[in-house]
């Protein structure tokens, strides 16, 4: 099959074009030959190529071979250019070759025409292939350079002298050394001394076979002696069968280590929560017995009875112990949440003694409350946790002493206020905690409420305190801000919506007779003897008929005997043999009109595990007799249970 070939001939008379056509056809080429006689015609023809060959007459008076060569070169095309002339000197031929012509022929040497054409076509193919290879190599090098420079991990090479021979942008950023500086340093200068043995001995690599890829973890010492944990993959670089250095990819493990520390810390917090929940169950049962019988004792003692003061002290101690339990559960975030209208002044005042012990004697504690009550709707345990975390944070900022100010006030936020970004306009109660400690810079404040963020040294802080504050305040419909500067202390402001309802009054001692009463029959199921007897005695005093069961089988026996008279089941949630929810479901299947009140000293998650929702029909231990009386009446007078 004939080879196709397109030839552009520069020849005013078209004689050369005919000669070229004849010779190419004689060589069995499927040739297309076009003749042009001017620069404009040649440029137009080149623009509408492609062409395999350009052949030009040299001695034309108006547009000669050199002119044609310059037109071709101006296009940037790599096409074989052959000069043909009736007579051409050796000197002129060399000048044309130096100018860029590929070969020349005298018309009386046409026997060389076809060999010259075939040679130039082959060399043109070789040049094109070389260009493709070079372009592919350049593209490959560019891709490598882009990968090298834009990699998130450190990438660097080290020569046989142990010096850095290249580093990427990530290595500059992670180590803190500019490229020009790093290339004057040795690898040994940035590897922690204790990890030197993890680095292959670079100077000896030239006499060894290839180092196998290996992954190690070590510490790099960056600028300013900053220690950076990295995971490094080493690979030896081979040239002509010899090792010429090391190539390494190192991943900064700082963030991974931080996440691992967070996971370990979260595990510790979970363990604390489980421990706190287990302790709280037994402790709450004991406290309920102490507080309940103290209340009943005070009810029976006259105001001038010498034992009354003793009973009051017992009740105060038990109440403080209950508060400690709530705070332990709040710290571990295991408490049952019971939002109610609180007097923020009273919450702060009740906690003040403990706060003074927490901060120590070298810090002056100053508190100032807005006159009257400061009503907010929130969970008391959570608000106590907010206070505790803010005060502990302030204490840690004043290791050498200082002053801590704690104040409450009323604030009205108008529309468009910038004091608390994102806060809706309205009436609020503000809690302000101000210290004279070390303060914070803008970077620290921007991360302040992030979980696990802490500026304290390892082992001195969880990084959960302020994130917990933020979560609690936000969940309560409030807002929190902080103002601080280095060496000028910090001021935390917590804004909680002001409640419209009044703060409920505590029951007055000696006025149990005014509490709600009833005549219904109650089945009480409680495995803790002291708690069961306390509830039985108090409900009996309030007019109820109480059938008590220590174990679930006893409850079924009493139910079978009195099913038609029973109005209310009061049951502990977690009991041996059967939990309270299952017991209630079985009894309700036989008496649908039976009302149910659950109680427990366990924490929220344990109650939920047993299928009980903490709501209107639930009491968290310890509770006082007056709280029990009101809750029993609420449940009995409430709507029928949905079937």
Steps between C-alpha positions, in 0.01 A plus 500: 500500500643841397612735779322830506710814493415874477773725363498880481722631219621863481544569129370790294515310169351170630785314326640377831152391604466280196845352556420416864166349404666277241772379735257423784262312275795306358579392855139381533391775744136605505619859481313827513722785383397868524714781354507859635698797372457772767543540875128564548405188305749294699370627834143422394596150386687427827199618698282245318745209527612252614812458286762227507761683296594850375720524188614841383674632189796707616575747226159666456532877445207612720445216755799273536589203717627704797179704500291182496706354789433809710124477431501134613703575812262781593216247527689283747421186299760223487477395132804375299622788277706409190667757271522418124700711253654483153837590646585550867845545646633308798532826695138603428375154581664514846351844563154364419554200726610726785189710440285192560459315173511122541676420168573635152507354148628608160256430219765291331509274816137386496618145559544611863151647518309197623766384755514854641121520523471162674782583742344835594158343546654240735688765696185712523320199650787455745486866600125483550532187715777663702281805557210282613730319739644825634155650537379188682808519724440868569134430575599214729755719677241774534248257648764371741595856593136588561448187710828566681418863574127464574513186713357544850776279637868588527701372202878536500817339369839463668834444325780265608645770724176511696406846368157595376507512120134597458197573718144587409278783618335288773844420646577871513175571682519208743868541594494879486815526285504678163618284211826690455585451867393135513721411203805599706401266786547132572222258582666430835440864601120463490452148638462478879814346655305215658372399154832515313516121485179491293666678206699291243872577509510716188881526444527120473213453261722531191667170588176316566216359302164677498347573839161337532206731556434535870250699706616648831372757745741759632519861614630787290637810669374804310590866529490624857557145632139413419453122519293354217398131505516353149453166329775453239530265204862466380608387152847495354557680165682287239695634202689261270487224757630708790325666792541876474288606799171470683151607405247538781132579547416615853149557634444747781339296780417796725128499415479120520670500839259771614201291389644192672542701820140618466382143460692392808365798693146420386552144624610632839196727514274208416662294779451788743138526390438130556664515841305810595173345385561184701592692815207739455243219507597366842587844637169650388307225677693566821455877471130463438462305820698760698326806352154340513514398864662834588202675342255279689692554825490878456127478435448332838737717707386824657684819418667514844589131516881464558509215245363723226837667433664157485245379245545815293877450488449138387266623224747771391785252482290256296391780268862603441589137434220482243641814335844338484349197329326722246827679429687173453235382257500837325877479454464159338187615314295212638238694693128486428407837351205667668461859375305722737474865597802583717619806683848544353600707804405214730686241288819707508462578869445133592812401305716785630650311793618219274634748243710672767656166588570427134686823424720496812599766749739694274211617277262767625139403433251786452132441421221749435140407415225701338232590761214256538466180303659426163262240347622278214375167364779242502622182662656578837776240462599642162510859628717383790728333245526826301596688816753239606669486159524879466641539851753218454607655169549836672695340785738329258564836331619642835767254626658773716178642639270778393137602520190319381177699461167328458193716436142469375292770331197559280554595135260604228634438150351724231465387139830518314714489815860389438585427865406134457526401132194308381299566819129568456368825650337461840552493877787295641682421822878541466758304697846660480822328610802730487858417600831688512700212354729450202237572235487363145598609151264511201612159369423327830160668529407389147533133610386544860171311484624215281487153662838383633670833425722596793802718562592309812789257510438128465315357799377840624185540293248300296407773254133423576415764761425800280350293219262357763419853616419601144283192446302545821441872449395451137270211595340725760425762233781728609823649368857527624779742407851569624717813505870463567848626422835349593601603856166680552277218626178370348129570539244233416139612462219246499158620389191293592141592403314654793210274604151647517380259769581561867756284677316219685508535877656229714269324741497660844610278786213376713237552229469151353131522583461748212640255244268316256329199653296208371318180586603281205670162530868488400713196419860589596781280359850588629784261587683751727344454845572847641362679192192274483412553868549877471267528198247267666489700824471837326230394253305344787518835683360665188194271511595236243466125548845357426572138405876448505705236319873446530526264203314457172331167597357675809365774272312248284359333814371833636363594159307175471344562841414869451485559123153655503605756765839609366529855361876561479817296455819660638797290393878523491635471146796267555423196715605133519295247301303759300534872430227748584390561140433130432316469833284800416417368151386164639282661766354752254401216267273377780390839638526769226378780732800454731723811520881455516772706668862389445793592726873431485834592647673404175610746236314597186668256262437201728133595532464530125664158455210356699247669274381774736471862384589761761193721493177569687479147643853484639679601823877521528635392838561650744172690528333660800161399642334820376627434144364144524159623622460741209624252239262225622209739482603621151516145366168395658323811373664481156346366179439132442795309353482472120445144384 
